[in-house]
Amino acid sequence: MFRIRITLVAFAMFIGACGSVSGACPSSLGVRVPPNEADAVPIHWLALGEGVEVPVINGWIAGKGVRLLLDTGANMSAIERGAAWWSGLSVPPAADRVSGGDALGGGFDALITAYELRVGLHRPFTTPFAVIEWESLLSIGLGGVLSPQLASPAGAAIELDFRTSVVRALDSTQAARVFGPPPGWQTLHPLCAVEGGGTLFSIRVEVQGTSVEMILDSGSTHTSVPLNSPLGASLAARSTGRAETSSITGRVQERVVDGVSIALAGHHQLLDLRVVEPRPNCLEGAVLGLDVLRNCRVVVTRDRGAIRCGP
């Protein structure tokens, strides 16, 4: 069984790239010519409204162009069934169906198959994808989710520089230096490995002076802690409003707490933290989202990671 950790903002903010809220459109829109091998490729930011953006990378799956959500909180890459159909990709038979789970605890069925992937950094290589039905993803012009841990061949490393919106390929010498780690870098903790897939990563974060282990999740727009933790209960009493988060199978209301201090890897900032109902991920809902990760560089392989935030 695999678990895909995908969290986005409310479905009501999903404006269809083809001109409607509910109308799906081909995920290959704007992705035409496979790139040559390069040292770096751009991260594109997809605006979802009200200043909210998510990171997107252009990929080629079996030679078909697909725009993919770049999600460190997924330990398996995924392609939407409609995008697979539009792209002419073969889909395995129903006998290959497995169960999966999303960030809200909802269950869904998926088909696991291997496709050739290319993102422009390496030669094409084969990696597993979950084929799922997720029409709201199509409605914003995305065809799937790419786990960065699976975005390079086994043994290779990539750097996600969210500060400058670039993904870089690292050779073994460069990766070894980062995993040292050198001053300013902090080692990530692997967890939630899935057979045949990737690994999630967590980091120890100081939130209002309390140490919390959080999963890195570039698919989450906001950092959050679970309500059933002592910290979450304390912060919930200070909440100034509510917001809504959606996933594959539903929505959830979250409490918003303004001006919460957070520190990690030598970086300090104040943010509007979310307090959420417990979620069945490895750490019961503690998530480090894009409101912090936009200030960071993250280096990952399939089973190792490191992070540096700030200048």
Secondary structure, DSSP 8 states (H G I E B T S, - for coil): ---B---EE-GGG---TTSSSS----TTTT--S-----SEEE-EEEEEETTEEEEEEEEEETTEEEEEEE-TTBSSEEEEHHHHHHHT-----GGGEEEEE-TTS-EEEEEEEEEEEE-SSSS-EEEEEEEE--HHHHHTT--EEE-GGGSS-TT-EEEEETTTTEEEEE-HHHHHHHTS--TT-EE-EEE---TTS--EEEEEEEETTEEEEEEE-TT-SS-EEETTSHHHHHHHTT--EEEEEE-SS-EEEEEEEEEEEEEETTEEEEEEEEEE---SSTTTT-EE-HHHHTTEEEEE-SS-EEEEE--
